[in-house]
Amino acid sequence: MNFEKYEENNIQFDSGRKITNSTLKWVHIAISNAKTNFLGIYHKIDGENLRDYLDEFCYKLNRRYFGKKLFERIIVAVASSSCIIAD
């Protein structure tokens, strides 16, 4: 899948090996994990739902250390959200 047409901003800069290994290390790991997640779980991604897949990945990534508090946080989020009715 070609992600270039879905990019909103594309920032490019030259960097040396030291900066790449130290500064961008976790960016590369996150991108690698996202690609593995998409290819391992969904197998085929269409462009129409790409934003939903990325949102789900970010949601999981941001909550990976919640542990035992995750269930309570989900209950609070559901209780405080407005009702959404699917068509």
Buried (B, 14 or more C-beta within 10 A) or exposed (E): EEEEEEEEEEEEEEEEEEEEEEEEEEEEEEEEEBEEBBEEEEEEBEEEEBEEBBEBBEEEEEEEEEEEEEEEEEEEEEEEEEEEEEE
